[in-house]
Amino acid sequence: MVKIIFIFILILMVLSLLITTVNGKELEVGNYYFTTDWCGPCKTQKPIIEKLQKEGFNIKIYKKWPDELNIKIVPTIIIVKKDGTLKLEGLQTYEELKKVLLKKVYKLW
């Protein structure tokens, strides 16, 4: 019984490392791209995101998002890692975005 409880606690600890709270909204570790169809900079950002996806970066694309994320500017990219979170607002170049995606640790914003 003690062994089962220990394993359960260990699993919960690992899962807690994979979730970060951003403005009260829990997000799993990952890369999130928030966009719209009507936004000019978003249309420019789209091929950059697609190129990075082809290179193996897992970037989740969203056209709707919860208010808790407080996204006021599109395009917005939120990168969540176990060490912190980074929010990038506005158009990002391929070079800038790839450099940020390869970075291992972020300060909380």
SULVENBEL-V570984 format. One record per residue. RES is the residue in one letter. NEAR is the number of other ideal C-beta (glycine too) atoms within 12 Angstrom. Layout:
RES/NEAR, RES/NEAR
This chain:
M/7, V/8, K/9, I/10, I/11, F/12, I/13, F/14, I/14, L/14, I/14, L/14, M/14, V/14, L/16, S/16, L/16, L/17, I/20, T/29, T/16, V/31, N/21, G/12, K/20, E/19, L/29, E/23, V/25, G/25, N/35, Y/35, Y/37, F/33, T/33, T/22, D/13, W/11, C/21, G/15, P/22, C/28, K/18, T/19, Q/33, K/26, P/16, I/30, I/35, E/19, K/19, L/30, Q/20, K/13, E/16, G/12, F/26, N/19, I/33, K/22, I/28, Y/24, K/19, K/13, W/25, P/17, D/11, E/14, L/28, N/18, I/29, K/14, I/22, V/30, P/36, T/34, I/39, I/40, I/40, V/33, K/28, K/22, D/16, G/20, T/31, L/30, K/31, L/33, E/22, G/23, L/26, Q/32, T/19, Y/22, E/13, E/19, L/31, K/23, K/17, V/26, L/33, L/18, K/18, K/13, V/14, Y/24, K/12, L/18, W/18
